[in-house]
Amino acid sequence: MTKKVLILGAGYAGIEAALTLQKKGKRDDIEIVIIDKNPYHTLLTELHEVAGNRISEDGIIIPLKEIFKYTKVSIIQDEITAVDLDTNLITSNKNEYKYDYLVIATGSRPNFFGISGMEENCFPLWSYRDAIKIREHIKQCFFMASKESDPELRKSLLTFVVGGGGFTGVEMIGELAQWVKLLCKEYSISKREVKLMLVEALPKILSVLKQKNIDKATKYLTSKLNVEVLVDHAITKVTKDSIELKNSIIIPTNTLIWAAGIKAAKIADHFLLGKDKASRIEVDEFTKTSYSNVYAVGDASAFHADEVTLPALVETALQTSKAAALNILNDIRGVDKKKLKPELHGVMVSIGSFYAVAEIMKLSLPRFLSILMKYLINIHYLFGIGGFEQVAKYLKHELFYKQQEKFLIEKHYSVPTRAFWLVPIRLFLGYSWLMEGIGKINQGWLTKPLLAGLPNADAGSSASVSATGENVFRIISAHTPGWYAWIAQNLVIPNALVFQIMIVLTEVALGLAFISGTFTFIASLGSLALITNFILSTGFYDYNYWYIPAALCMLGGAGRAFGIDYYLMPYLMRQWRYFVRNRRIKPWLFH
C-alpha cells in the first residue's frame, strides 16, 4: 500500500527532505508531496545581497519546478490554515490533505521580542519580499534626502540602523555600507552625511565566533566601512522616525532593518505539540515529535544535542531533514530508526563583497579563503538541488551581473559580450587545427615514425631531414626545458608512431569541434594543452602562438552561437539532472 509523505515548507529543510526521500526511496511504494505558499525556494542566506543591491532578486529564488524536475515529488502551492494530527489531516481554505507521514519544515519568522512599535515600524529581513522592500526604501531615502532642505529631516533620512549583530545583521550592514558609496555619487550626497549603525543587545557582535574573529570583523566595520557598532544596547522602542535604546538614547532614523532573532513560523502555533521559548517544536533524537508519524525539521524544530539546542543554520536544516526522511523510510521498511548525530562544520559571515570571516572545522580561515569558502558552499548546495544550471546562474549574478561598485578588473571582465562575434575566430581556429592535422597526415604521420630528438649539429629548427632523407619533426631543441627533454627522449620518441597518431587525431578533432561548435569549452582546453606542449618542445619562435589567445576567447561559450553547443549543452544538463534524480539516462529528453 502506498504511503503518502507530506512535507510542509519548501525551504532548505523541506527540499532536503523531499530530495532524500526521492533518492533513497526509489524502491519504496511512497508518494512524496511538498506544500508551500510560494512556487519558489528562497536562498535566505543571500537576502542581504538583494537588500543591499549587490544582485537582483532573480539571483536568490529558484522555482520549485526546476528543483524537482525529473522526480516523483508533487508540488502543491497552498497555505495551510488548520491541522489535525490525530486524524492525519491538514487543511487550507480550499483543500484537505491526508497523509501517512508528515514532515513539518515550515521555517521561521522574525522575532520582535515584544518591543514597542517594532513590528509596525521596522523593516524585517526574512523573506524575498522583505529584501526588495528594504532595497527600494533605501533608494527612496536617498532620493528624498537629495531634495530635503531641512537638515534634521535630511539627517534622519540618511541614518540607517541595523538591529542585530548576528550573521544576518552584520552581512546586511556590510552590504549597505558598500552600496552607500554608489548611492552618494548617484544623488550627489556627501558620504560624511550618511550614518550607518549596527546595534546589538549582547556585549559583542557575532558572539558564536572566536574573539579574534569578532575583533577582525568589528575593526573592518568601523575602520573600513565607517559603521558605528553599538553593543550592549538593546532597542526598547521604535517609532516611524526614531528608535530608543535601553539607556534612553534616541536615534532619529527612518530606517531600522531588523535582523535580531527568529522564532518558528506562525503555522507552528496550529500544532498541539511541545515547543521551546522560540515556538520551535520539540523533537527526539530521531527528529520525531510526540506523534510517531510526525517529524519536525530545520528552524521549525528544537533538536537538542549535548544539552544544547541546535542553532538555526542551514547546516542544521539539512541534517535534521535528511535524518527525518531516512527514519520515515526506515519506519516504512520496518527497521530501526537511526539517531541523528549532528556535525556542524563551521560558520562564515561576509561583510560586503571584499571581506569575510570564517571558522571551518574549528580553524579560522584568512580573508581570501573565507570569501572563497562562502562561494564554494553556495555552489555545493545549489549543485545538489539544481545541477549545473543553478550553479551557472549563481556565478553569473555574483561575478558578472553585480550591481554594486566594482573594482577595476571586475569592471572589465563583467562586460557582456555576444557570442555571435566570436564565431569568425572560432571557425578560423577550427580550420587552422584541421589543416594542421591534414598536413601531418599527408606527411605520413599515421604510417611511420617521424619524431626525433636533438640533432647533432644545428638545433635552430624543429623540422629537418634525417640521414635517410626523410623529413623528421624534432621535439627537442635548444629551447626545450630539461625535464621535458627527458620525457621526450625516454617516452615519446621510442613510441613515436603512437604519439604521432594521438597528435593528428587530436588536431583533427579540435578542428571539427571548433568548426561545428561542439564541446567548445573542452576543445579550448585541449587547444591550450596542445599548443603548450608544442611550445615546450620547440619554443615560441617555431609555432603560431596566436592559438593561445584564440583558445582563451573560445572559453566563453563560443559554441552557443551558430554551433551545436546551443542545443547540446542544455540537453546534457537535462540528462545530468535526470541521471542524478533517477540513476539512469533518458535519451529522448529534449524538453
C-alpha positions, 0 to 999 in steps of 0.5 A: 500500500502506498504511503503518502509523505507530506512535507510542509515548507519548501525551504532548505529543510523541506527540499532536503527532505523531499530530495532524500526521500526521492533518492533513497526511496526509489524502491519504496511504494511512497508518494512524496508531496511538498506544500508551500505558499510560494512556487519558489525556494528562497536562498535566505542566506543571500537576502542581504545581497538583494537588500543591499543591491549587490544582485537582483532578486532573480539571483536568490529564488529558484522555482520549485519546478526546476528543483524537482524536475525529473522526480516523483515529488508533487508540488502543491502551492497552498497555505495551510490554515488548520491541522489535525494530527490525530486524524492525519489531516491538514487543511487550507481554505480550499483543500484537505490533505491526508497523509501517512507521514508528515514532515513539518519544515515550515521555517521561521519568522522574525522575532520582535521580542515584544518591543514597542512599535517594532513590528509596525515600524521596522523593516524585517529581513526574512523573506524575498519580499522583505529584501526588495522592500528594504532595497527600494526604501533605501533608494527612496531615502536617498532620493528624498534626502537629495531634495530635503532642505531641512537638515534634521529631516535630511539627517534622519533620512540618511541614518540607517540602523541595523538591529542585530549583530548576528550573521544576518545583521552584520552581512546586511550592514556590510552590504549597505555600507558598500552600496552607500558609496554608489548611492552618494555619487548617484544623488550627489550626497556627501558620504560624511552625511550618511550614518550607518549603525549596527546595534546589538543587545549582547556585549559583542557582535557575532558572539558564536565566533572566536574573539579574534574573529569578532575583533577582525570583523568589528575593526573592518566595520568601523575602520573600513566601512565607517559603521558605528557598532553599538553593543550592549544596547538593546532597542526598547522602542521604535517609532516611524522616525526614531528608535530608543535604546535601553539607556534612553538614547534616541536615534532619529532614523527612518530606517531600522532593518531588523535582523535580531532573532527568529522564532518558528513560523506562525503555522507552528502555533496550529500544532498541539505539540511541545515547543521551546521559548522560540515556538520551535517544536520539540523533537527526539533524537530521531527528529520525531515529535510526540506523534510517531508519524510526525517529524519536525525539521530545520528552524521549525524544530528544537533538536537538542544535542549535548544539552544544547539546542541546535542553532538555526543554520542551514547546516542544521536544516539539512541534517535534521531533514535528511535524518527525518526522511531516512527514519520515515523510510526506515519506519516504512521498511520496518527497521530501526530508526537511526539517531541523528548525530549532528556535525556542524562544520563551521560558520562564515559571515561576509561583510560586503563583497571584499571581506569575510570571516570564517571558522571551518572545522574549528580553524579560522580561515584568512580573508581570501579563503573565507570569501572563497569558502562562502562561494564554494558552499553556495555552489555545493548546495545549489549543485545538489538541488539544481545541477549545473544550471543553478550553479551557472546562474549563481556565478553569473549574478555574483561575478558578472551581473553585480550591481554594486561598485566594482573594482577595476578588473571586475569592471572589465571582465563583467562586460557582456559580450555576444557570442555571435562575434566570436564565431569568425575566430572560432571557425578560423581556429577550427580550420587552422587545427584541421589543416594542421592535422591534414598536413601531418597526415599527408606527411605520413604521420599515421604510417611511420615514425617521424619524431626525433630528438636533438640533432647533432649539429644545428638545433635552430629548427624543429623540422629537418631531414634525417640521414635517410632523407626523410623529413623528421619533426624534432621535439627537442631543441635548444629551447626545450626545458630539461625535464621535458627533454627527458620525457621526450627522449625516454617516452615519446620518441621510442613510441613515436608512431603512437604519439604521432597518431594521438597528435593528428587525431587530436588536431583533427578533432579540435578542428571539427569541434571548433568548426561545428561548435561542439564541446567548445569549452573542452576543445579550448582546453585541449587547444591550450594543452596542445599548443603548450606542449608544442611550445615546450618542445620547440619554443615560441619562435617555431609555432603560431602562438596566436592559438593561445589567445584564440583558445582563451576567447573560445572559453566563453561559450563560443559554441552557443552561437551558430554551433551545436553547443546551443542545443547540446549543452542544455540537453546534457544538463537535462540528462545530468539532472535526470541521471542524478534524480533517477540513476539512469539516462533518458535519451529522448529528453529534449524538453 
